[in-house]
């Protein structure tokens, strides 16, 4: 497969996956969960390497996924059971786990050839070099397969749980009255965000993952009043940011992840400037007759 095509497809799949999940995070005012998870997985990666003495993707993924889910459980426990504010619960979980990971790597620095920065800054330009070989047959980049599976999983999750996600994102009290398990849907969404973050950050880096989780959804939120149009517009902004950023990075010969993040931020800035003008101002989001 052409290297440029594999990079573009991987960026597009990850952008769509993160953007769709990010839409529900924006509605819940929990957009920094992705940032927290992407940093909190560090101790899981350190322990996985120390136990296996291998930098293989499978071991790294298992360690990171375990701690990623643990981080989501801790955030939800602090927020729901102990009544800690959302931003405080995210901040405490993120800093504690990240600091623990740094301590582990520092303590094992003589026996573990691992730098904490290597898990934070992925490089999507390396995607074509890590290929999947089966019986000598090259099936293409591993990141392309994993990002494609991630997108399929996200679409299935949203399709199956659309009603529950919608109700719990707009009005948790109303959803509880209808018999919808708010805690279960919150945990499932946080787990999916954790899964998406862990799958994506090795290929594109934690910084770009956070940008894709926040920017496309936040941009579309300024323009539309209903969830379905918001999801569609989020996909458009995510694709424009991913493909436009990649094309611009090739032209300018700059960092792919940095350029994509810059394009995403530029989209948000343009829409924000339009949103501040009277003709483009929109009404509050409305769901089934209730103003949110």
C-alpha contacts under 8 A as a table, 3 or more apart, distances in Angstrom:
res1	aa1	res2	aa2	distance
1	X	5	X	7.15
1	X	6	X	6.71
1	X	140	X	6.64
2	X	5	X	5.27
2	X	6	X	6.34
3	X	6	X	5.18
3	X	7	X	6.26
3	X	128	X	5.43
4	X	7	X	5.18
4	X	8	X	6.11
5	X	8	X	5.06
5	X	9	X	6.03
6	X	9	X	5.20
6	X	10	X	6.04
6	X	127	X	7.40
6	X	128	X	6.50
6	X	141	X	7.24
6	X	144	X	6.63
7	X	10	X	5.19
7	X	11	X	6.08
7	X	124	X	6.67
7	X	125	X	6.74
7	X	127	X	6.34
7	X	128	X	7.04
7	X	144	X	7.93
8	X	11	X	5.17
8	X	12	X	6.08
8	X	242	X	7.54
8	X	243	X	6.28
8	X	246	X	7.05
9	X	12	X	5.00
9	X	13	X	6.09
9	X	144	X	6.99
10	X	13	X	5.24
10	X	14	X	6.19
10	X	143	X	6.70
10	X	144	X	5.02
10	X	147	X	6.07
10	X	148	X	7.51
11	X	14	X	5.32
11	X	15	X	5.91
11	X	124	X	7.81
11	X	204	X	7.74
11	X	242	X	5.82
11	X	243	X	7.43
12	X	15	X	5.01
12	X	16	X	6.13
12	X	238	X	7.59
12	X	239	X	5.79
12	X	242	X	5.90
12	X	243	X	6.91
13	X	16	X	5.32
13	X	17	X	6.20
13	X	147	X	5.67
13	X	148	X	5.93
13	X	150	X	7.81
13	X	151	X	5.94
14	X	17	X	5.10
14	X	18	X	6.01
14	X	147	X	5.78
14	X	148	X	7.95
14	X	150	X	7.62
14	X	151	X	7.01
14	X	200	X	6.52
15	X	18	X	5.37
15	X	19	X	5.78
15	X	212	X	5.77
15	X	235	X	7.87
15	X	238	X	5.34
15	X	239	X	6.52
15	X	242	X	6.49
16	X	19	X	5.07
16	X	20	X	6.07
16	X	151	X	6.98
16	X	235	X	5.63
16	X	238	X	6.04
16	X	239	X	6.91
17	X	20	X	5.51
17	X	21	X	6.48
17	X	150	X	6.83
17	X	151	X	5.04
17	X	154	X	6.09
17	X	155	X	7.83
17	X	196	X	7.23
18	X	21	X	5.31
18	X	22	X	5.81
18	X	193	X	7.72
18	X	196	X	6.78
18	X	197	X	7.93
18	X	209	X	7.15
18	X	212	X	5.66
18	X	213	X	4.81
19	X	22	X	4.87
19	X	23	X	6.30
19	X	212	X	5.73
19	X	213	X	5.17
19	X	214	X	7.24
19	X	215	X	7.95
19	X	216	X	5.91
19	X	217	X	6.03
19	X	234	X	6.11
19	X	235	X	6.44
19	X	238	X	6.20
20	X	23	X	5.36
20	X	24	X	7.34
20	X	154	X	7.81
20	X	213	X	7.92
20	X	217	X	7.47
20	X	231	X	6.23
20	X	234	X	6.84
20	X	235	X	6.96
21	X	24	X	5.64
21	X	25	X	6.63
21	X	154	X	7.59
21	X	189	X	7.78
21	X	192	X	7.88
21	X	193	X	6.66
21	X	213	X	6.92
22	X	25	X	4.85
22	X	26	X	6.05
22	X	31	X	6.80
22	X	212	X	7.65
22	X	213	X	4.44
22	X	214	X	5.72
22	X	216	X	7.91
22	X	217	X	5.84
23	X	26	X	5.19
23	X	27	X	6.43
23	X	213	X	7.79
23	X	214	X	7.81
23	X	217	X	4.70
23	X	218	X	7.38
23	X	230	X	7.60
23	X	231	X	6.68
23	X	234	X	7.31
24	X	27	X	5.10
24	X	28	X	6.23
24	X	165	X	7.51
24	X	166	X	7.97
24	X	169	X	6.41
25	X	28	X	5.03
25	X	29	X	5.96
25	X	30	X	5.01
25	X	31	X	5.03
25	X	33	X	7.99
26	X	29	X	4.96
26	X	30	X	6.16
26	X	31	X	5.47
26	X	214	X	7.19
26	X	217	X	6.65
26	X	218	X	6.46
27	X	30	X	7.80
27	X	169	X	5.85
27	X	170	X	6.78
28	X	31	X	7.84
28	X	169	X	5.40
28	X	170	X	7.28
30	X	33	X	5.86
30	X	86	X	7.11
30	X	87	X	7.60
31	X	34	X	6.69
31	X	213	X	7.19
31	X	214	X	5.98
32	X	35	X	5.11
32	X	36	X	6.26
32	X	90	X	7.42
32	X	210	X	7.68
32	X	214	X	7.95
33	X	36	X	4.99
33	X	37	X	6.13
33	X	90	X	6.44
33	X	190	X	7.83
33	X	193	X	7.97
34	X	37	X	5.18
34	X	38	X	6.04
34	X	193	X	6.61
34	X	194	X	7.17
34	X	197	X	6.63
34	X	209	X	7.48
34	X	210	X	5.73
34	X	213	X	6.86
35	X	38	X	5.23
35	X	39	X	6.44
35	X	206	X	7.37
35	X	207	X	7.90
35	X	209	X	7.97
35	X	210	X	5.49
36	X	39	X	5.49
36	X	40	X	5.86
36	X	90	X	6.38
36	X	91	X	7.21
36	X	93	X	7.34
36	X	94	X	4.65
36	X	95	X	7.93
37	X	40	X	4.86
37	X	41	X	6.14
37	X	68	X	5.61
37	X	71	X	6.54
37	X	72	X	7.58
37	X	94	X	6.83
37	X	194	X	6.23
37	X	197	X	7.12
38	X	41	X	5.95
38	X	42	X	7.95
38	X	68	X	7.78
38	X	120	X	7.51
38	X	194	X	7.96
38	X	197	X	6.14
38	X	198	X	6.99
38	X	201	X	7.21
38	X	206	X	5.64
39	X	42	X	6.01
39	X	94	X	6.54
39	X	97	X	7.83
39	X	98	X	5.65
39	X	120	X	7.19
39	X	206	X	7.56
40	X	43	X	7.04
40	X	67	X	7.07
40	X	68	X	6.69
40	X	71	X	6.85
40	X	93	X	7.46
40	X	94	X	5.25
40	X	95	X	7.43
40	X	96	X	7.90
40	X	97	X	4.94
40	X	98	X	4.75
40	X	101	X	7.78
41	X	44	X	5.31
41	X	45	X	6.44
41	X	63	X	7.67
41	X	64	X	4.79
41	X	65	X	7.31
41	X	67	X	5.37
41	X	68	X	5.46
41	X	97	X	7.46
41	X	98	X	7.25
41	X	101	X	7.91
41	X	198	X	7.89
42	X	45	X	5.21
42	X	46	X	6.23
42	X	64	X	6.98
42	X	97	X	7.44
42	X	98	X	5.96
42	X	101	X	4.96
42	X	102	X	7.43
42	X	116	X	7.21
42	X	119	X	7.14
43	X	46	X	4.97
43	X	47	X	6.08
43	X	64	X	7.76
43	X	67	X	7.39
43	X	97	X	6.69
43	X	98	X	6.83
43	X	100	X	6.20
43	X	101	X	3.73
43	X	102	X	7.38
43	X	104	X	6.88
44	X	47	X	5.27
44	X	48	X	6.04
44	X	60	X	7.70
44	X	63	X	4.29
44	X	64	X	4.74
44	X	65	X	7.69
44	X	66	X	6.89
44	X	67	X	5.38
44	X	101	X	7.51
45	X	48	X	5.07
45	X	49	X	6.15
45	X	60	X	5.28
45	X	61	X	7.64
45	X	63	X	5.18
45	X	64	X	5.32
46	X	49	X	5.27
46	X	50	X	6.16
46	X	63	X	7.98
46	X	101	X	6.58
46	X	104	X	6.72
46	X	105	X	6.24
46	X	114	X	7.69
47	X	50	X	5.01
47	X	51	X	6.07
47	X	63	X	6.98
47	X	104	X	7.88
48	X	51	X	5.30
48	X	52	X	6.01
48	X	53	X	7.82
48	X	59	X	5.86
48	X	60	X	5.92
48	X	62	X	7.54
48	X	63	X	5.18
49	X	52	X	5.24
49	X	53	X	4.99
49	X	54	X	5.54
49	X	55	X	6.21
49	X	59	X	7.20
49	X	60	X	6.93
49	X	112	X	7.44
50	X	53	X	5.30
50	X	54	X	7.91
50	X	112	X	6.53
52	X	59	X	7.15
53	X	112	X	7.62
54	X	59	X	7.38
55	X	59	X	7.17
55	X	60	X	6.67
56	X	59	X	5.75
56	X	60	X	6.40
57	X	60	X	5.08
57	X	61	X	5.85
58	X	61	X	5.14
58	X	62	X	6.23
59	X	62	X	5.23
59	X	63	X	6.29
60	X	63	X	5.30
60	X	64	X	6.00
61	X	64	X	5.11
61	X	65	X	5.73
61	X	198	X	6.85
61	X	199	X	7.45
62	X	65	X	5.20
62	X	66	X	6.09
63	X	66	X	5.33
63	X	67	X	6.44
64	X	67	X	5.36
64	X	68	X	5.88
64	X	198	X	6.40
65	X	68	X	4.89
65	X	69	X	6.15
65	X	194	X	7.06
65	X	195	X	6.50
65	X	198	X	6.18
66	X	69	X	5.40
66	X	70	X	6.21
67	X	70	X	4.76
67	X	71	X	6.01
68	X	71	X	5.11
68	X	72	X	6.48
68	X	191	X	7.77
68	X	194	X	5.32
68	X	195	X	7.50
68	X	198	X	7.43
69	X	72	X	5.11
69	X	73	X	6.28
69	X	190	X	7.80
69	X	191	X	5.71
69	X	194	X	6.14
69	X	195	X	7.92
70	X	73	X	5.12
70	X	74	X	6.19
71	X	74	X	5.12
71	X	75	X	6.14
71	X	93	X	6.45
71	X	94	X	7.64
71	X	97	X	7.99
72	X	75	X	5.10
72	X	76	X	6.15
72	X	187	X	7.09
72	X	190	X	5.66
72	X	191	X	6.48
72	X	194	X	7.32
73	X	76	X	5.20
73	X	77	X	5.99
73	X	187	X	7.01
74	X	77	X	5.02
74	X	78	X	6.09
74	X	89	X	7.99
74	X	93	X	6.87
75	X	78	X	5.31
75	X	79	X	6.06
75	X	86	X	7.78
75	X	89	X	5.35
75	X	90	X	5.79
75	X	93	X	6.50
76	X	79	X	5.02
76	X	80	X	5.76
76	X	81	X	7.75
76	X	89	X	7.95
76	X	186	X	7.74
76	X	187	X	7.04
77	X	80	X	5.39
77	X	81	X	5.23
77	X	82	X	6.67
78	X	81	X	5.84
78	X	82	X	4.93
78	X	83	X	6.26
78	X	84	X	5.40
78	X	89	X	5.73
79	X	82	X	6.06
79	X	83	X	5.00
79	X	84	X	4.75
79	X	85	X	5.92
79	X	86	X	5.74
79	X	89	X	6.13
80	X	83	X	5.34
80	X	84	X	7.38
84	X	88	X	6.52
84	X	89	X	5.98
85	X	88	X	5.26
85	X	89	X	6.11
86	X	89	X	5.21
86	X	90	X	6.18
87	X	90	X	5.20
87	X	91	X	6.03
88	X	91	X	5.03
88	X	92	X	6.02
89	X	92	X	5.31
89	X	93	X	6.14
90	X	93	X	5.34
90	X	94	X	5.95
91	X	94	X	5.20
91	X	95	X	6.04
92	X	95	X	5.47
92	X	96	X	5.98
93	X	96	X	5.39
93	X	97	X	6.10
94	X	97	X	5.60
94	X	98	X	5.93
95	X	98	X	5.17
95	X	99	X	5.84
96	X	99	X	5.25
96	X	100	X	6.14
97	X	100	X	5.00
97	X	101	X	6.24
98	X	101	X	5.09
98	X	102	X	6.36
99	X	102	X	5.07
99	X	103	X	6.23
100	X	103	X	5.10
100	X	104	X	6.21
101	X	104	X	5.08
101	X	105	X	6.25
101	X	116	X	7.92
102	X	105	X	5.24
102	X	106	X	6.08
102	X	116	X	6.56
103	X	106	X	5.07
103	X	107	X	5.98
104	X	107	X	5.11
104	X	108	X	6.08
105	X	108	X	5.19
105	X	109	X	5.61
105	X	112	X	7.33
105	X	114	X	7.02
105	X	115	X	7.17
105	X	116	X	7.01
106	X	109	X	4.99
107	X	110	X	7.77
108	X	111	X	5.54
108	X	112	X	5.58
109	X	112	X	5.20
109	X	113	X	6.70
109	X	114	X	7.37
110	X	113	X	7.59
114	X	118	X	7.41
115	X	118	X	5.53
115	X	119	X	7.69
116	X	119	X	5.96
116	X	120	X	7.18
117	X	120	X	5.22
117	X	121	X	6.39
118	X	121	X	5.84
118	X	122	X	7.12
119	X	122	X	6.84
119	X	201	X	7.65
119	X	202	X	6.87
119	X	205	X	7.44
119	X	206	X	7.80
120	X	201	X	7.28
120	X	205	X	5.64
120	X	206	X	5.10
120	X	207	X	7.27
121	X	201	X	7.74
121	X	202	X	7.91
121	X	204	X	7.41
121	X	205	X	4.34
121	X	206	X	6.04
121	X	207	X	6.99
122	X	201	X	6.24
122	X	202	X	5.29
122	X	203	X	5.39
122	X	204	X	4.80
122	X	205	X	3.60
122	X	206	X	7.05
123	X	126	X	5.87
123	X	127	X	7.65
123	X	202	X	7.83
123	X	203	X	6.04
123	X	204	X	5.38
123	X	205	X	6.35
123	X	256	X	7.89
123	X	257	X	7.26
124	X	127	X	5.38
124	X	203	X	5.22
124	X	204	X	4.81
124	X	205	X	7.78
124	X	256	X	7.09
124	X	257	X	7.11
125	X	128	X	7.31
125	X	256	X	7.20
126	X	129	X	5.63
126	X	130	X	7.25
126	X	203	X	7.86
127	X	130	X	5.94
127	X	141	X	6.25
127	X	142	X	7.66
127	X	143	X	6.18
127	X	144	X	7.75
127	X	203	X	6.62
128	X	131	X	6.68
128	X	140	X	7.59
128	X	141	X	5.38
129	X	141	X	6.96
130	X	141	X	5.55
130	X	142	X	6.08
130	X	143	X	7.65
131	X	138	X	6.72
131	X	139	X	7.00
131	X	140	X	5.20
131	X	141	X	4.02
131	X	142	X	5.20
132	X	138	X	5.90
132	X	139	X	5.42
132	X	140	X	5.73
132	X	141	X	5.89
132	X	142	X	5.33
133	X	136	X	5.67
133	X	137	X	5.34
133	X	138	X	4.67
133	X	139	X	6.08
133	X	140	X	7.88
134	X	137	X	5.12
134	X	138	X	6.65
134	X	139	X	7.25
140	X	144	X	7.36
140	X	145	X	7.83
141	X	144	X	5.34
141	X	145	X	6.80
142	X	145	X	5.29
142	X	146	X	6.24
143	X	146	X	5.09
143	X	147	X	5.86
143	X	203	X	6.40
144	X	147	X	5.26
144	X	148	X	6.03
145	X	148	X	5.11
145	X	149	X	6.16
146	X	149	X	5.06
146	X	150	X	6.06
146	X	199	X	7.03
147	X	150	X	4.87
147	X	151	X	6.23
147	X	199	X	7.18
147	X	200	X	7.05
148	X	151	X	5.20
148	X	152	X	6.33
149	X	152	X	5.08
149	X	153	X	6.14
150	X	153	X	5.07
150	X	154	X	6.16
150	X	196	X	6.66
150	X	199	X	7.44
151	X	154	X	5.10
151	X	155	X	6.12
152	X	155	X	5.22
152	X	156	X	6.12
153	X	156	X	5.14
153	X	157	X	6.06
154	X	157	X	5.05
154	X	158	X	6.13
154	X	192	X	7.53
155	X	158	X	5.25
155	X	159	X	5.92
156	X	159	X	5.06
156	X	160	X	6.02
157	X	160	X	5.35
157	X	161	X	5.89
157	X	162	X	7.89
158	X	161	X	5.16
158	X	162	X	5.12
158	X	165	X	7.68
159	X	162	X	5.44
161	X	164	X	5.43
161	X	165	X	5.98
162	X	165	X	5.21
162	X	166	X	5.94
163	X	166	X	5.14
163	X	167	X	6.18
164	X	167	X	5.38
164	X	168	X	6.09
164	X	175	X	7.91
164	X	180	X	6.73
164	X	185	X	6.73
165	X	168	X	5.39
165	X	169	X	5.89
165	X	185	X	6.54
165	X	189	X	7.99
166	X	169	X	5.24
166	X	170	X	6.37
166	X	227	X	7.85
167	X	170	X	5.50
167	X	171	X	5.94
167	X	172	X	6.79
167	X	174	X	7.54
167	X	175	X	5.46
168	X	171	X	5.53
168	X	172	X	4.63
168	X	175	X	5.75
168	X	182	X	5.97
168	X	185	X	7.28
168	X	186	X	7.68
169	X	172	X	6.76
170	X	287	X	7.37
170	X	292	X	6.43
171	X	174	X	5.45
171	X	175	X	6.26
171	X	292	X	7.40
172	X	175	X	5.02
172	X	176	X	6.16
172	X	182	X	6.38
173	X	176	X	5.12
173	X	177	X	6.38
174	X	177	X	5.13
174	X	178	X	6.47
175	X	178	X	5.14
175	X	179	X	6.57
175	X	180	X	5.32
175	X	181	X	7.68
175	X	182	X	6.91
176	X	179	X	5.08
176	X	180	X	5.14
176	X	181	X	6.38
176	X	182	X	6.29
177	X	180	X	7.35
181	X	184	X	5.41
181	X	185	X	6.42
182	X	185	X	5.32
182	X	186	X	6.12
183	X	186	X	5.11
183	X	187	X	6.10
184	X	187	X	5.18
184	X	188	X	6.06
185	X	188	X	4.99
185	X	189	X	6.09
186	X	189	X	5.25
186	X	190	X	6.20
187	X	190	X	5.10
187	X	191	X	6.01
188	X	191	X	5.02
188	X	192	X	6.20
189	X	192	X	5.08
189	X	193	X	6.20
190	X	193	X	5.02
190	X	194	X	6.10
191	X	194	X	4.91
191	X	195	X	6.11
192	X	195	X	4.92
192	X	196	X	6.05
193	X	196	X	5.07
193	X	197	X	5.98
194	X	197	X	5.12
194	X	198	X	6.14
195	X	198	X	5.29
195	X	199	X	6.12
196	X	199	X	5.23
196	X	200	X	5.95
197	X	200	X	5.18
197	X	201	X	5.82
197	X	206	X	7.69
197	X	209	X	6.57
198	X	201	X	5.67
198	X	202	X	7.24
199	X	202	X	6.73
199	X	203	X	7.85
200	X	203	X	5.59
200	X	204	X	6.12
200	X	205	X	7.19
200	X	206	X	7.96
200	X	209	X	6.74
201	X	204	X	5.23
201	X	205	X	4.23
201	X	206	X	4.92
201	X	208	X	7.90
201	X	209	X	6.26
202	X	205	X	5.77
202	X	206	X	7.91
204	X	208	X	6.19
204	X	209	X	6.91
204	X	257	X	6.62
205	X	208	X	5.72
205	X	209	X	6.39
205	X	257	X	7.67
206	X	209	X	5.03
206	X	210	X	6.28
207	X	210	X	5.39
207	X	211	X	6.40
207	X	257	X	7.97
208	X	211	X	4.93
208	X	212	X	6.10
208	X	257	X	5.86
208	X	258	X	7.46
208	X	260	X	7.67
208	X	261	X	6.12
209	X	212	X	5.18
209	X	213	X	6.18
210	X	213	X	5.08
210	X	214	X	6.24
211	X	214	X	5.34
211	X	215	X	5.55
211	X	261	X	5.98
211	X	264	X	7.36
212	X	215	X	5.78
212	X	216	X	6.42
212	X	238	X	6.91
212	X	261	X	7.69
212	X	264	X	7.80
213	X	216	X	7.21
213	X	217	X	7.25
214	X	217	X	5.82
214	X	218	X	5.91
215	X	218	X	5.15
215	X	219	X	5.98
215	X	264	X	5.97
215	X	265	X	6.57
215	X	268	X	6.65
216	X	219	X	5.18
216	X	220	X	6.29
216	X	234	X	5.05
216	X	235	X	7.38
216	X	237	X	5.22
216	X	238	X	5.33
216	X	264	X	6.85
216	X	268	X	7.62
217	X	220	X	5.23
217	X	221	X	6.00
217	X	230	X	7.47
217	X	231	X	7.63
217	X	234	X	5.11
218	X	221	X	5.06
218	X	222	X	6.74
218	X	268	X	7.40
219	X	222	X	5.57
219	X	223	X	7.25
219	X	234	X	7.47
219	X	237	X	7.69
219	X	267	X	7.19
219	X	268	X	4.98
219	X	271	X	6.59
219	X	272	X	7.57
220	X	223	X	5.31
220	X	224	X	6.44
220	X	230	X	5.66
220	X	231	X	7.93
220	X	233	X	5.71
220	X	234	X	5.52
220	X	237	X	7.60
221	X	224	X	5.88
221	X	225	X	7.52
221	X	230	X	6.35
222	X	271	X	7.29
222	X	272	X	7.14
222	X	275	X	6.65
222	X	282	X	7.65
223	X	271	X	7.80
223	X	275	X	7.37
223	X	280	X	7.67
223	X	281	X	7.91
223	X	282	X	6.88
224	X	227	X	7.99
224	X	229	X	6.66
224	X	230	X	5.92
224	X	282	X	7.21
225	X	229	X	7.87
225	X	230	X	7.43
225	X	282	X	7.18
225	X	283	X	6.91
225	X	284	X	6.76
225	X	285	X	4.81
225	X	286	X	6.69
226	X	229	X	5.86
226	X	230	X	6.20
226	X	285	X	6.46
226	X	286	X	6.86
226	X	287	X	7.50
227	X	230	X	4.90
227	X	231	X	6.18
228	X	231	X	5.15
228	X	232	X	6.35
229	X	232	X	5.08
229	X	233	X	5.99
230	X	233	X	5.14
230	X	234	X	5.92
231	X	234	X	4.99
231	X	235	X	6.35
232	X	235	X	5.20
232	X	236	X	6.48
233	X	236	X	4.97
233	X	237	X	6.26
234	X	237	X	5.20
234	X	238	X	6.02
235	X	238	X	5.01
235	X	239	X	6.09
236	X	239	X	5.27
236	X	240	X	6.09
237	X	240	X	5.13
237	X	241	X	5.95
237	X	264	X	7.58
237	X	267	X	7.64
238	X	241	X	5.15
238	X	242	X	6.08
238	X	264	X	7.59
239	X	242	X	5.08
239	X	243	X	5.86
239	X	244	X	7.76
240	X	243	X	5.45
240	X	244	X	5.26
240	X	245	X	7.62
241	X	244	X	5.25
241	X	245	X	5.44
241	X	260	X	5.69
241	X	261	X	7.49
241	X	263	X	5.49
241	X	264	X	5.10
241	X	267	X	7.87
242	X	245	X	5.26
242	X	246	X	6.09
242	X	260	X	5.57
243	X	246	X	5.10
243	X	247	X	6.11
243	X	260	X	7.89
244	X	247	X	5.17
244	X	248	X	6.03
244	X	260	X	7.24
244	X	263	X	7.30
245	X	248	X	5.06
245	X	249	X	6.02
245	X	256	X	6.91
245	X	257	X	7.99
245	X	259	X	5.17
245	X	260	X	3.93
245	X	261	X	7.49
245	X	262	X	7.58
245	X	263	X	5.72
246	X	249	X	5.09
246	X	250	X	6.36
246	X	256	X	5.66
246	X	257	X	8.00
246	X	259	X	7.00
246	X	260	X	6.25
247	X	250	X	5.27
247	X	251	X	6.37
248	X	251	X	5.05
248	X	252	X	6.05
248	X	259	X	7.05
249	X	252	X	5.13
249	X	253	X	5.28
249	X	254	X	4.88
249	X	255	X	6.22
249	X	256	X	5.37
249	X	259	X	5.77
249	X	260	X	7.85
250	X	253	X	4.90
250	X	254	X	6.86
250	X	256	X	7.76
254	X	258	X	7.72
254	X	259	X	6.91
255	X	258	X	5.18
255	X	259	X	5.97
256	X	259	X	5.22
256	X	260	X	6.13
257	X	260	X	5.22
257	X	261	X	6.16
258	X	261	X	5.18
258	X	262	X	6.13
259	X	262	X	4.95
259	X	263	X	6.18
260	X	263	X	5.14
260	X	264	X	6.22
261	X	264	X	5.07
261	X	265	X	6.18
262	X	265	X	5.04
262	X	266	X	6.05
263	X	266	X	4.88
263	X	267	X	6.18
264	X	267	X	5.21
264	X	268	X	6.45
265	X	268	X	5.14
265	X	269	X	6.22
266	X	269	X	5.04
266	X	270	X	6.22
267	X	270	X	5.29
267	X	271	X	6.24
268	X	271	X	5.22
268	X	272	X	5.90
269	X	272	X	5.00
269	X	273	X	6.17
270	X	273	X	5.24
270	X	274	X	6.37
271	X	274	X	5.02
271	X	275	X	5.93
272	X	275	X	4.86
272	X	276	X	6.32
273	X	276	X	5.38
273	X	277	X	7.02
274	X	277	X	5.47
274	X	280	X	6.24
275	X	278	X	7.43
275	X	280	X	5.13
275	X	281	X	5.41
276	X	280	X	7.21
276	X	281	X	6.67
277	X	280	X	5.86
277	X	281	X	6.65
278	X	281	X	5.40
284	X	291	X	6.59
284	X	292	X	6.59
285	X	291	X	6.24
285	X	292	X	5.63
286	X	289	X	6.18
286	X	290	X	5.59
286	X	291	X	4.76
286	X	292	X	5.95
287	X	290	X	5.33
287	X	291	X	6.70
287	X	292	X	7.37
